[in-house]
Amino acid sequence: MHILVLATEYPPHAAGIGNVACSVVQQLERVGHRCTVCSPSGRDIRLGSHDLIKRTGILGMLHFWLQVSRHLNGDGYDAVWIHHPLFLGKMLFWNAVFTTHTTYHGDYANRVGSPILRLYKKLSSIIERICLRKLKAPFTVVDPSIYHELGGVGIQRDLIRCIPNGVDCEIYKPDSKRAEIRARFGLPGEDKIILSLERLTSQKRPELLIDLYSHIEKRSGNVTLAVAGTGELLESVKGRARSRGLERVFFLGYIPEADKPDLYASADYYIMTSQYEGHPLSLLEAMASGLPCIVSDIPNLRMVCDASCGITISLEDLNRDSEAIISYLRGDTSPDSVRAREYVLQHCDWRLMAERYLKMFEQTAHGRSS
């Protein structure tokens, strides 16, 4: 098959959307299918502006999709895979499969961010609804909660299928050379290291993570928090750590994709304090790396409970939550490490996910030819 892939981000400038697109493309090309990728950063066709999307959010994305509608159509491709579509005008791809990772509707409904940010999310959700309700092709979502969000936007539920995010278990795996890896990242060799690796944005609540860790550091002297990633809250989070007088918080900044497997392998635990999530790739990568997980008690992180590989915390009482974490760290979590990796091997390997996407592409191509 020849598949056109349209995404608002793609490596080297990629987070969740781009990494999903790239991972599936790699799997499909390994078994002989041809993929042409169009995004603001390439791979094959470059349209729109990564910097404009970064600065203006939905306005930059609307600009990208306007450029796509002006310069491309589905001719010459068996199927077109479209990530997070926002077509204000006529949609020209009749052999399309749409994939939605999160929605502005979900962001707004979950009251993510400051009042000004929530106003932005509300306005964006209105634009999103206008764009999405025009689309009649099949949708995939990465989590059942997004299925319900799309239904709330007005998408026919019989058009929606759930294909979770995946992970390459050959790349993300435990590594016995932990001390050597830690030295490369400047992390202490003997401490228990809790890792956070994600964008520092309001929905991730990184400032709350610092507050939570401040309780842990006071009561446990051998626990280090490693915070990796960038985002609009980075300087604010650094300032919060300084104001709390925290001595065992390491800010690692941007981590290239090639270095992420080693960073996971250097840690003992993974933590997420998100208020709202789709189906986070970073959590799957951490689990594939054999990390027991500490996550906020929200629906899309409860795979940790399904896998029996960690604990959930409410983040309503930081004293109580920190005590629960310290108690967990003091116990034997090696069985959780094994179960974390077994879960993703059985349920979330990218090879399995790519097969499910390919089946949808083949059905779309067959329907078009018929």
N, C-alpha and C positions, 0 to 999 in steps of 0.2 A: 504493500500500500504506500501511497504518497500522501502524507499528512501535513497540512499547514498548521503551525502552532502560533497562536497570537496571545501575547501576555504583556502586561504593563511593566513587568520586570523580568530579567533573566541574567544569569551570571555574566560578567563579574559583579553586577549591581543587583543583588537578589536577596530576598528574605524568603518567606514562606511560599508565595506564589511562584516565584522564579525557580526555587529549589524543587518544588513539585514538578513543574514543567520539565526542567532539565533532567531530573531523575528518570521520569517516564520516557523521555526522548532517548536517553542513553540505553535503557532497556530495550526499546523498540528497535533501535539501530543495531543492537547486538544480534538480533535475530533476523536482520535483513530488510527491515522496513526503512523507507526514506522519509525524513522529516525536514521541513523547511521552517525555520524559526524566525518570527518577526517580533521585535520588541524595541523599546527605546535604546537598548544597549546591544542590539544585534541578536543573534549570532549570524544570521544570513541576510536578513532585511532589517534595516534600522529606520524606524519612524517615531515621531514624537520626541520627547525630551525627558531623560531621567531627572535632570536638575529641576525642570519645571514641575514634575510630579512631586519631587521631594519638597519644593518650596510651597506649592499651592494645593497639594492633595488632589481632590476630585476635579479641580479645573484642569490640572495637568493630564489627568486620566481621560477626561472628555476630549482634550486636544489630541491625545494619542488615538482614540477611537475614531475621531473625525478624519485624521490622516489615513487610518486604515480604510475607512469607507470610501475615501477618494482614490486610493491607489491600488486596492486589492479587491479581488472577489474570489469565489470558490472554484473558478474554472481551472482545470488542470490538476486538481487535487481530489483524491478519493473522499477525504473528510477534512474538516477544519475544526481544530480544538481551540476554543476561545475561553480564556480565563478572565473572570470578573468583567463581563461585557457591560459597556455603558454607551450604547448607540442612541444618540438623540434623534438622528434621522433614520432613514430607511436602512434596514439590515439586509445586506446583499448576499449573505452566506446561507444557502439553502441546504448545505450538507454539513451543518454545524453540530457540534456537541459543546455545551457550555459547562464550565466548572466554576463553582462559587466556593470560596474559602471562608470568608466571613461576610457579613452584611453591615452596612451603615444602620439599617433598621435594628439589628441586634445590638450594635454599639450603643445606640441611643436608648433602646429599651432597658439595657443593663446599667444605664446612668454612668457611663464611663467618662471620667475626666471632670474638669472644672465647668461651671455654668456656661462660659464662653465656648468651650470645646463642645459641650452638649448641644448648644445652639447650632454650631457647625455641623455636628452629626445629624441633627434633625433636618436641616436644610439639605444635606447630602442624601439623607434617606428618602426625601421627597423626590429628588432627581433620580435616585436609584429606582424607586418604584415606577416612575414614568418610563424609564428605559427598559426595565426588566419585563414589564407587563406586555410589551410588544412582541416578546420572543416566544416562539412556539416549539422550538427544537428541544431535544432532550437535555436535561440538566443533570450534572453530578454534583454532589456536595461531599465534604470531607467528614461530616459528623451529623448524626440525626438531629441535633438541635438546629442546625442550619436548614435542614429539611423543613422544620416547622417555621423558621424565619421566612423562607421563600414562600411557603404557603400563606403566611401573613401578608407578604408583599402582593400576592395575587397570582403566583405561578400555579398552574394546574399540577396537583400533587401526583397525578399518574405520569407526569413527565420527569419526575425527580428520582434519581437513584443515588444511593450512598456508596461511595468508594473512599475508604479512609486513606489518610496519608501513610506513607511507608518509610522504610529506612533500608540502606544497603548494609546488610549484616556482615559483609566481607570487609567493609571499610570501618564501620563502627563496632568495636569489639574490645574486650578487656586486654590489657597489656601488663605483663609482669615487670616491666622496667619503669615502675612508677617513680622511684627516687630520681632517676636520670631525667625523666620527662619534667618533673616538678622544677628541677634546677633550671631548665630551659625557660620556664615561664616565671621564674623568680619566686616560686612558692615554697613555704617552709617544708622541709623534708619529713618531719615527725608529726606534725599536726594532723588532726582529722579535718579534711577540707570539704566544705559544702560549696558547690558550684552553682552559679546562676549564669546562664548564657542566653541572652535575648535582647531585643530592642528595649531601651529604657524609655518607655512611653507610659502614659497615664493608665492604660488598661492593664499593664503589667504590675503596677503599684510598687515600683522599686524603692520608693521612700518608706513604704510600710515594711518592706524587707529589711531595710537598715534599722528601723525601730525594733523589729522583732529580734534581729541579731544582737542589738545592744543588750537585750535581756539575757541572751545566751552567753555573750562574752563575759558579763559580770559573774556568771555562775559556773562557767566552765573555761578553764584557762588554756585548753589545748585544741580549740576549735577555730579554724580560719574560714572566713567567707571570701570567696573569689567571685568577683562580679565582672563578667565579660560582656562586651557589647557597647554600642553607642546609641544615641537618640537625644531627643530634645531635653530630657531630664537629667542627662549625665552630670552636668555641673551642679545642679541642684542636689543630686544624690551624693556627690562628693562632699559638698558643703554640709549636708546633714550628718555624714559620717564624721567629719571634723568637729562639728558642734557637739556630737555625742562623745567625743574623746575616744573613738574606737581605734585600737591599735592593730587589729588583726583583720582588717578589711583590705583586700587588694583589688584595685581597679585595673583590669587588663586591657581595656579598650577594644578596638575592632580586632576580631580574630578571623583570618582568612579561612576559607573552606578547607584548604589543605591541612591546616593546623588544628581543626576542631576535633578530629578523632583522638589526637594526643592529649588535648586539653581534657576531654571527658575521661580518658584513661588515667589522668593524673589525680582525679578527684576521688572522694570516698562516697559522696552523696550528691544528689541533685535537688534543687529547690525551685519552686514556682509559687509566687504569691498573687497570681493574676486574678482580676475581677471578672474578666470575660476572655474566652479563648475559642478558636475554631478547633482544629485538631493539631496541636503543636508538634512540629517536626523535632524541635529541640528535646522534648520529652521522650519521643521515640528513640532519638539518637542516644540519649542518656541511658535509657533502658537497654538498648542493644549493647551499650558499653558496660553493662553489668552494674549500673549504679542504683542502689536503693533510692527511693524518691520521697520527698516531702512536698506536698502540694496543697493549695487552697481547695476547699471543699466546694467545687463548682462542677456542673455536670460533665463538661468536656475533659476534665482531668481525672475522672473516676476510673479510668482504665488502670490506674495504680491499684485501686481496690480490686478490680477484675483480675489483675495479675498477682495480687497479694504480694506486692513488692515495695511496700512503703506505708506511709501514713498520710491522712488528710487532716488539715487544720482549718478551723473556722475563721481565724483572724478577727474575731470579735473581742477576745480577751488575750492580749499579748503575754501576760504573765502565765496564764494557763497554757497557751500554745507553746511558749518557750519551755515550760516544764515538760510538756509532752515530747518535744523534740529532744531535749537533753536525756530524758529517759530512753528514748528510742536509740540515740547515739551510744548509750552505755550498754545496750544489749547486743546480742549476736545477730547481725543483719546479713550474714553470709548467705543464708537460704533465700533472702529477698533478692540478693544480687543474682543468684542463679535463676530464680523465677522471672525476674525482669527480662533477662535475655531470652529465655525460653518463650515468653509471651510474644515478643516481636518476631522471633523466628517462625512461629506458628501462624501468626495473624497479620503481620505488618511488613513482610519483606517486599521490597519494590518489585521484584519479579512477579509476585502474585498480583500486586495492584496493576502493573502494566498489562497483564493478561486480561484483566477486567476492563480496562480502558480500551484495549484493542478490540474486544468483543463489541463494545458500543460503536467504535469507529466502523467496524465491518458491517454492523446492522444499519448504520447511517448510509454508508456507501451502497449497500444492497437496496435500501429503500429508495435512494435517489435513482439508481439504474432502473428499478422497477417502474 
